[in-house]
Amino acid sequence: MASAPVKDIAVSILYDGESHEIQTYTNEYRSLMMLIYDKIYTEDFGECLGMGKCGTCLIEIISNCGGLSYYERNEDITLLRAGHTDKKFRLSCQILVDRHLDGLKVKVLT
């Protein structure tokens, strides 16, 4: 019998004044948005379902341990339209769930 994958990625998420420590593993979720959506009840979060167009999954990166991988869709345009030019702001739907997330601390802004 095959054993379940080891949850070797720890992510800290600040949402609505509460801190949530979440354990996951590579590819358990398609994106950070889906991880947040599944583990924390967030109202009006991820309305475009990961297309990078609506900006409702906006996060601020508080602490990053490595280079975050991402999808190359509409993130730059959506962030620019919302007035966010600082690299600490990202759309969580564009961040892959992989080993680079280990130790990541983010704040959900939407």
N, C-alpha and C positions, 0 to 999 in steps of 0.2 A: 504494500500500500504506500503510495507516495505521500510525503508529508507536505504540509502547507508551507508556502514561502515564508521566510523569516522577515518580520517587519523591521527593516534596518534603516528606515528613514524617519527621522523625528522632525516635525514641523510645529512651530508655535504660531498660533493665529489669535490676534486680538480683534474681537468683534463686540461691539456694543458694550464696551467697558469690561468685558470678561476675557480672560486668557484661556485658550484651548490648546492643550498639548495633544497632537495627533501622531500616531504611528502608522506607517504604511510601508509599502515596498514598490520597487520599480514596476511600472505598468499596471498597478492595481487600479489606478484611475488614469484616464486619458490626459487630464490636465489638472492643474491646481484648482481651477474653478470647480470641477466636478468633485474633487476631494472635499472642498469647503462646503459645497452644496449638499453633499451626502452626509457629512459629519456634523455640520452646524446648521441650524435652521436660520436662513438668511432671507429676509423679505426682499422681493424685487431684485434678485441676484441672478445674473447670467441670462437675461431675457432673450438674447439672440442665439443662445445655446452654443456658444463657443466660436462664433464667426468673427469675433473681434470688431464688431460694428457698433454695438450699443453703449459700451463703456460702463455697464452696470455691474461688472465684476472687478472694478478698480481696486487695487491694493497699493499700499505704500510698503516698500521693503525697508524694514528696520535693521535687520542684520542678515547678511548673506555670506555663507561660508565658501562658496565657489561660484563658478560661472553658470548662470541659469540658462538652460537651453529653452528654445521657444519655437513656436510655429511662425512662419513668415506670411501672415495674412494682412489684415488691415490695422494692426496695432498702432503703428506710427501715426497714421492719419487720424485714427480715433482719439489718441492721446493729444495730438496737436489741436484737433478741433475742440477738445475739452480744456485746452490751455495748460496741459501738463507737458513740459519740455525736459524736466529733470528726470534722469534715468532711474531714480528711486521709485517712480510711479510706473506700474505695469498693469496690464490686463491679465488677470489670473487665468483666463481661458487660453492664453498664448504661452503658458509655462508648462512644459512637460513634467510629468512625475517621473523623476529618475534620481540617481544618487546625488546629483548636485543640489537637491532640495534638503539634504540632511543638515540640520542645524539652522535652517531658514526661519526667520521671524518676520511676520508681516502683519499689517493692520488693514482690515477690510474697511474701505472708505465709502462704500455705497449702501 
